[in-house]
Amino acid sequence: MQNRLVSRIVLVFLLIGLLVSRPFATEGMAQTTPSPALFETKAAQVYLIEASTGTVLLAKGERQPFAPASLAKLMTLDVVFDALTRGEIRLDTIYPVSEYAWRTGGAPSRTSTMFAAVKSQVPVGDLVKGVAVQTANDGCLILAEGMAGSEAKFVERMNARAKALGLKDTVFGNATGLPHPDNVSTLVDLVTLAQHLQATYPELYLTFKLPEFEWNKILQRNRNPLLGIGADGLGTGYAEGSGFAIVASAERDGRRLFLGMNGLATDKERTDEARRVLDWGFGAFEMRELFKAGEVISEASVYGGARSTVPLVAAQPVLVYVPVNNPDRLQAKVVYRWPLDPPVAEGAQIASLSVFSGERLLRNVPLQSASSVEVGTLRQRATDAFIEMLFFWL
């Protein structure tokens, strides 16, 4: 019994990641047409995804760390939006403008500012507008000090939020994104954060698309250069050494894309390239349904169960956003830990489906058991144990 247990443990570790493939291809795909996935951009890093499916349309250096600069303000706003949603603060909550906030991020700083006057008081709603529309550094600092007592304490909340949201490669050193050795992120993390902001706070997210905002009798237009072409957020940044960056989202004909770019030489190049990538993303792809919700996609082996396999299904339709003229064969791979031990409950998430176009991963979809599998009879368990042991030794 002990030897069999050892062999089962060894088997589990040896066979983790076993791939059960079910390749499929759409008809009429030309094998000689250049792939739209080979789209070229001047950006050193780019990450473009379709929102409803999470399909990755374009990726280059998307996990390479860089200084996010003003894009760090997206996390500042997430902390504020979360506090507003939970009732910790309200839009009419008023915070004072400290000399530190004024000197570091206000008029004397010669950085992006909403020109809040020192020792004045500003409502949270206006501070949010200043940060979202004007990327106001003073707005960030006023919010940080008002909510947490100090910028350092607020940064602790930012980093806790980053961890909670699964931003594995992101750390913040301040609330503004001004140069700081601890500020680091990736396009994958920033786009994930942008998705969260749009999906979780739809009403507050609308602040990003305000065309202008006036405070202290100074009117400033929205700093997002893409608002005129259907974009409705989010922000831009510039860091010496890594260049101009942008995280944006746009919706056309019911489809939403999220774009992250970094490493552009000028703000004009950033605008032109972002516009070009978004136009390509909306025009060169179409939505396809690969599997219906509840349709059996594959089966997973169950050892020692009343049945030897359990069917695998997706809870939602499996949709991908694919090139209109796609020369690559679509492939799907089901991945699960082998062997599954009974009992297996109906609806349990026990596998995942990875969809590829050629070698490019399009999306991952969790799969669940379509039925339950109870523990088998003594004879069934003995038979499966013998087969498992034989497989191991062979």
C-alpha positions as CSV (number, residue, x, y, z in Angstrom):
1,M,0.0,0.0,0.0
2,Q,2.9,2.4,0.9
3,N,4.7,1.6,-2.4
4,R,1.5,2.2,-4.4
5,L,1.0,5.6,-2.6
6,V,4.6,6.5,-3.4
7,S,4.1,5.5,-7.0
8,R,0.9,7.6,-7.2
9,I,2.7,10.6,-5.8
10,V,5.5,10.2,-8.3
11,L,3.0,9.8,-11.1
12,V,1.2,12.9,-10.1
13,F,4.4,15.0,-10.2
14,L,5.6,13.3,-13.4
15,L,2.4,13.8,-15.2
16,I,1.4,17.3,-14.1
17,G,0.8,19.2,-17.2
18,L,-0.1,16.2,-19.4
19,L,-1.7,17.7,-22.5
20,V,-4.8,16.1,-24.1
21,S,-5.1,17.8,-27.5
22,R,-8.1,18.3,-29.6
23,P,-6.9,20.3,-32.7
24,F,-9.4,21.8,-35.0
25,A,-9.3,24.2,-37.9
26,T,-11.7,26.5,-39.6
27,E,-12.4,25.8,-43.2
28,G,-11.0,27.9,-46.1
29,M,-7.9,29.2,-44.3
30,A,-5.3,30.3,-46.9
31,Q,-1.9,28.8,-46.1
32,T,0.0,31.5,-48.0
33,T,-1.6,34.7,-46.7
34,P,0.6,36.7,-44.4
35,S,-0.7,36.6,-40.9
36,P,-2.2,39.8,-39.4
37,A,-0.5,38.8,-36.2
38,L,2.8,39.9,-37.7
39,F,1.7,43.5,-37.4
40,E,4.7,45.8,-36.9
41,T,4.8,48.7,-34.5
42,K,7.4,51.2,-33.4
43,A,6.6,50.6,-29.8
44,A,9.3,48.7,-27.8
45,Q,6.5,47.0,-25.9
46,V,2.9,46.4,-26.7
47,Y,0.0,44.4,-25.4
48,L,-3.4,44.4,-27.1
49,I,-6.4,42.3,-25.9
50,E,-10.1,41.9,-26.7
51,A,-12.1,42.5,-23.6
52,S,-14.9,40.0,-23.7
53,T,-12.8,37.0,-24.4
54,G,-9.4,38.1,-23.2
55,T,-7.9,37.1,-26.5
56,V,-4.4,38.4,-27.0
57,L,-4.2,40.2,-30.4
58,L,-0.7,41.6,-30.2
59,A,2.1,41.2,-27.7
60,K,5.7,42.2,-27.6
61,G,7.8,42.6,-24.4
62,E,4.5,42.7,-22.5
63,R,6.1,41.3,-19.3
64,Q,9.3,43.4,-19.4
65,P,9.3,45.7,-16.4
66,F,9.5,49.5,-16.8
67,A,8.8,52.7,-14.8
68,P,5.1,53.4,-15.2
69,A,5.4,57.1,-14.5
70,S,1.9,58.7,-14.5
71,L,0.3,55.3,-15.3
72,A,0.8,54.6,-11.5
73,K,-2.1,57.0,-11.0
74,L,-4.4,54.2,-12.3
75,M,-3.7,52.4,-9.0
76,T,-4.2,55.6,-7.0
77,L,-7.6,55.9,-8.6
78,D,-8.4,52.2,-8.0
79,V,-7.8,52.6,-4.2
80,V,-10.0,55.7,-4.3
81,F,-12.7,54.0,-6.3
82,D,-12.7,51.0,-4.0
83,A,-13.1,53.3,-1.0
84,L,-16.0,55.1,-2.6
85,T,-17.7,51.9,-3.5
86,R,-17.4,50.5,0.0
87,G,-18.6,53.8,1.6
88,E,-15.3,54.6,3.3
89,I,-15.4,58.1,1.7
90,R,-17.9,60.0,-0.5
91,L,-17.5,62.2,-3.5
92,D,-18.3,65.2,-1.3
93,T,-15.8,64.3,1.3
94,I,-13.4,67.3,1.6
95,Y,-9.6,67.1,2.0
96,P,-7.1,69.9,2.8
97,V,-4.2,70.8,0.5
98,S,-1.0,70.5,2.5
99,E,2.1,72.4,1.7
100,Y,3.8,69.1,0.8
101,A,1.1,68.3,-1.8
102,W,1.2,71.8,-3.1
103,R,5.0,72.0,-3.5
104,T,5.5,68.4,-4.7
105,G,2.6,68.2,-7.1
106,G,1.0,71.6,-7.4
107,A,2.0,74.8,-9.2
108,P,5.5,75.1,-7.8
109,S,6.4,71.5,-9.0
110,R,6.0,72.4,-12.8
111,T,4.5,68.9,-13.3
112,S,1.0,67.9,-14.2
113,T,-1.3,69.6,-11.7
114,M,-4.9,70.8,-11.2
115,F,-3.5,73.9,-9.5
116,A,-5.1,73.3,-6.1
117,A,-4.3,76.2,-3.8
118,V,-2.2,75.5,-0.7
119,K,-4.3,75.3,2.5
120,S,-7.5,75.2,0.5
121,Q,-10.0,72.3,0.6
122,V,-11.1,70.1,-2.3
123,P,-13.9,67.6,-2.5
124,V,-13.0,64.0,-3.4
125,G,-15.1,64.2,-6.6
126,D,-13.0,67.1,-7.9
127,L,-9.8,65.5,-6.9
128,V,-10.8,62.4,-8.9
129,K,-11.5,64.5,-11.9
130,G,-8.2,66.3,-11.6
131,V,-6.3,63.0,-11.5
132,A,-8.3,61.2,-14.3
133,V,-8.5,64.2,-16.7
134,Q,-5.3,66.2,-15.9
135,T,-3.1,63.5,-14.4
136,A,-2.8,65.9,-11.5
137,N,0.0,65.1,-9.1
138,D,-1.3,67.4,-6.4
139,G,-4.7,65.6,-6.7
140,C,-3.0,62.3,-6.0
141,L,-1.1,63.6,-3.0
142,I,-4.2,65.3,-1.5
143,L,-6.2,62.1,-1.8
144,A,-3.3,60.0,-0.4
145,E,-2.9,62.3,2.7
146,G,-6.6,62.7,3.2
147,M,-7.4,59.0,3.0
148,A,-4.3,57.5,4.8
149,G,-2.7,60.3,6.7
150,S,0.4,60.2,4.7
151,E,1.6,59.3,1.2
152,A,3.7,56.4,2.6
153,K,0.6,54.9,4.2
154,F,-1.4,55.3,1.1
155,V,1.3,53.6,-1.0
156,E,1.0,50.6,1.3
157,R,-2.7,50.4,0.3
158,M,-1.7,50.7,-3.4
159,N,0.7,47.8,-3.1
160,A,-1.8,45.7,-1.1
161,R,-4.4,46.3,-3.9
162,A,-1.8,45.4,-6.5
163,K,-1.3,42.1,-4.8
164,A,-5.0,41.5,-4.3
165,L,-5.6,42.1,-8.0
166,G,-2.9,39.6,-9.1
167,L,-0.4,42.2,-10.4
168,K,2.6,40.1,-9.9
169,D,5.3,42.3,-11.3
170,T,4.1,45.7,-10.0
171,V,5.4,47.7,-7.1
172,F,4.7,51.4,-6.2
173,G,6.9,53.8,-4.4
174,N,4.6,56.8,-4.5
175,A,1.1,57.9,-5.3
176,T,2.0,60.0,-8.4
177,G,4.3,58.0,-10.5
178,L,6.9,60.7,-10.2
179,P,10.5,59.3,-10.5
180,H,11.1,56.8,-7.7
181,P,13.3,53.7,-7.6
182,D,10.5,51.5,-6.4
183,N,8.0,52.3,-9.2
184,V,7.9,49.3,-11.6
185,S,5.2,47.6,-13.6
186,T,4.5,45.7,-16.9
187,L,2.0,46.2,-19.7
188,V,0.3,43.0,-18.7
189,D,-0.3,44.3,-15.1
190,L,-1.3,47.7,-16.2
191,V,-3.8,46.4,-18.8
192,T,-5.2,44.0,-16.2
193,L,-5.6,47.0,-13.9
194,A,-7.4,49.0,-16.6
195,Q,-9.8,46.1,-17.3
196,H,-10.6,45.9,-13.6
197,L,-11.3,49.7,-13.4
198,Q,-13.6,49.6,-16.4
199,A,-15.5,46.4,-15.3
200,T,-15.7,47.1,-11.6
201,Y,-16.5,50.8,-11.5
202,P,-18.4,51.6,-14.7
203,E,-19.9,54.8,-13.4
204,L,-16.6,56.2,-12.0
205,Y,-14.8,55.0,-15.1
206,L,-16.7,57.5,-17.1
207,T,-14.5,60.2,-15.4
208,F,-11.7,59.2,-17.7
209,K,-13.6,60.5,-20.8
210,L,-14.4,63.9,-19.6
211,P,-13.1,66.3,-22.3
212,E,-11.9,68.9,-19.8
213,F,-11.9,70.0,-16.2
214,E,-11.6,73.4,-14.6
215,W,-10.2,74.1,-11.1
216,N,-9.0,77.3,-9.5
217,K,-10.3,79.1,-12.6
218,I,-7.8,77.2,-14.8
219,L,-9.4,75.1,-17.6
220,Q,-7.4,72.1,-18.9
221,R,-8.3,69.6,-21.6
222,N,-8.1,65.9,-21.1
223,R,-4.5,64.7,-21.6
224,N,-5.6,61.4,-23.3
225,P,-4.8,61.9,-27.0
226,L,-7.1,59.1,-28.1
227,L,-10.5,60.3,-26.9
228,G,-11.4,61.6,-30.3
229,I,-11.2,58.2,-32.0
230,G,-13.5,56.3,-29.7
231,A,-11.2,55.7,-26.7
232,D,-12.8,56.4,-23.3
233,G,-9.8,56.1,-21.0
234,L,-7.3,55.6,-19.4
235,G,-3.9,57.4,-19.1
236,T,-0.4,58.3,-20.5
237,G,3.0,58.4,-19.0
238,Y,6.6,59.3,-19.7
239,A,9.8,58.1,-18.0
240,E,13.3,59.1,-18.9
241,G,15.1,56.0,-20.3
242,S,11.9,54.1,-21.3
243,G,10.1,56.7,-23.3
244,F,6.4,57.5,-23.8
245,A,3.7,55.1,-22.7
246,I,-0.1,54.7,-22.8
247,V,-2.8,52.5,-21.5
248,A,-6.1,53.0,-23.3
249,S,-9.4,51.3,-23.9
250,A,-11.8,51.9,-26.8
251,E,-15.1,50.5,-27.9
252,R,-16.5,50.2,-31.4
253,D,-19.6,48.3,-32.6
254,G,-20.0,46.6,-29.2
255,R,-16.4,45.4,-29.1
256,R,-13.9,46.7,-26.6
257,L,-10.1,46.6,-26.8
258,F,-7.5,47.3,-24.2
259,L,-4.1,48.6,-25.3
260,G,-0.8,49.1,-23.5
261,M,2.2,50.5,-25.2
262,N,5.6,51.7,-24.1
263,G,8.9,52.8,-25.5
264,L,7.8,55.4,-28.0
265,A,10.2,58.3,-28.9
266,T,7.7,61.2,-28.8
267,D,4.2,62.0,-27.7
268,K,3.2,62.3,-31.4
269,E,4.6,58.9,-32.2
270,R,2.7,57.5,-29.2
271,T,-0.6,58.9,-30.4
272,D,0.0,57.8,-34.0
273,E,1.0,54.3,-33.1
274,A,-1.7,53.8,-30.6
275,R,-4.3,54.9,-33.1
276,R,-2.8,52.6,-35.8
277,V,-2.8,49.6,-33.5
278,L,-6.4,50.1,-32.3
279,D,-7.6,50.6,-35.9
280,W,-5.9,47.3,-36.8
281,G,-7.3,45.5,-33.8
282,F,-10.9,46.5,-34.7
283,G,-10.6,45.9,-38.4
284,A,-8.5,42.8,-38.8
285,F,-10.3,40.4,-36.5
286,E,-13.7,38.7,-36.1
287,M,-15.4,36.8,-33.3
288,R,-15.8,33.1,-33.6
289,E,-17.5,30.5,-31.3
290,L,-15.4,27.4,-30.9
291,F,-17.6,25.6,-28.4
292,K,-21.0,26.2,-27.0
293,A,-21.7,26.5,-23.2
294,G,-22.1,23.0,-21.9
295,E,-20.8,21.3,-25.0
296,V,-18.4,18.4,-24.2
297,I,-14.9,19.5,-25.2
298,S,-12.9,16.6,-24.0
299,E,-12.8,13.9,-21.3
300,A,-10.5,13.5,-18.3
301,S,-9.4,10.1,-16.9
302,V,-10.6,9.1,-13.5
303,Y,-8.8,6.3,-11.7
304,G,-10.6,4.2,-9.1
305,G,-14.0,5.7,-10.0
306,A,-17.3,4.3,-10.9
307,R,-16.6,5.5,-14.4
308,S,-13.2,5.8,-16.0
309,T,-13.7,9.2,-17.5
310,V,-15.6,12.4,-16.9
311,P,-16.7,14.8,-19.6
312,L,-15.3,18.4,-19.6
313,V,-17.4,21.4,-20.5
314,A,-17.1,25.2,-20.3
315,A,-19.7,27.2,-18.3
316,Q,-19.8,29.9,-21.0
317,P,-19.4,29.8,-24.8
318,V,-15.8,29.6,-25.8
319,L,-15.3,32.6,-28.0
320,V,-12.0,33.8,-29.6
321,Y,-11.3,37.0,-31.5
322,V,-9.3,35.8,-34.6
323,P,-7.8,37.3,-37.7
324,V,-10.3,37.6,-40.6
325,N,-7.8,36.0,-43.0
326,N,-6.2,33.5,-40.6
327,P,-3.5,31.3,-42.1
328,D,-2.8,29.5,-38.8
329,R,-4.5,26.4,-37.7
330,L,-6.4,26.8,-34.5
331,Q,-5.5,24.3,-31.8
332,A,-7.0,23.6,-28.4
333,K,-5.3,21.8,-25.6
334,V,-6.9,20.5,-22.4
335,V,-4.7,20.5,-19.4
336,Y,-5.4,18.7,-16.1
337,R,-3.6,16.9,-13.3
338,W,-3.5,13.2,-14.1
339,P,-4.9,11.0,-12.7
340,L,-8.1,12.4,-11.2
341,D,-9.2,10.7,-8.0
342,P,-12.8,10.2,-7.2
343,P,-15.1,11.4,-6.0
344,V,-15.4,14.1,-8.6
345,A,-18.3,16.6,-8.1
346,E,-20.4,17.8,-10.9
347,G,-19.4,21.4,-11.8
348,A,-15.9,21.1,-10.2
349,Q,-13.2,23.0,-12.1
350,I,-10.7,20.3,-12.9
351,A,-9.1,21.4,-16.2
352,S,-8.3,24.3,-18.5
353,L,-8.5,24.8,-22.2
354,S,-5.7,26.7,-24.0
355,V,-6.5,28.0,-27.5
356,F,-3.7,28.7,-29.9
357,S,-3.4,30.2,-33.3
358,G,-0.2,28.6,-34.6
359,E,2.2,29.0,-31.6
360,R,0.4,32.1,-30.3
361,L,-1.7,31.6,-27.2
362,L,-5.1,33.3,-27.7
363,R,-6.8,32.5,-24.3
364,N,-7.2,30.1,-21.4
365,V,-10.6,28.9,-20.4
366,P,-11.4,27.0,-17.2
367,L,-13.2,23.6,-17.7
368,Q,-15.5,21.8,-15.3
369,S,-16.8,18.3,-14.9
370,A,-20.2,17.8,-16.7
371,S,-21.2,15.1,-14.2
372,S,-20.1,13.5,-11.0
373,V,-18.0,10.4,-10.6
374,E,-18.3,8.4,-7.4
375,V,-15.7,6.1,-5.9
376,G,-15.7,2.8,-7.7
377,T,-16.1,-0.7,-6.4
378,L,-13.2,-2.6,-4.9
379,R,-12.7,-4.4,-8.2
380,Q,-12.7,-1.1,-10.2
381,R,-10.2,0.5,-7.9
382,A,-7.9,-2.6,-7.9
383,T,-8.0,-2.7,-11.7
384,D,-7.2,0.9,-12.1
385,A,-4.4,0.7,-9.5
386,F,-2.9,-2.2,-11.5
387,I,-3.1,-0.2,-14.8
388,E,-1.6,2.8,-13.1
389,M,1.3,0.8,-11.7
390,L,1.9,-1.0,-15.0
391,F,1.9,2.4,-16.8
392,F,4.4,3.8,-14.3
393,W,6.9,0.9,-14.6
394,L,6.6,0.8,-18.4
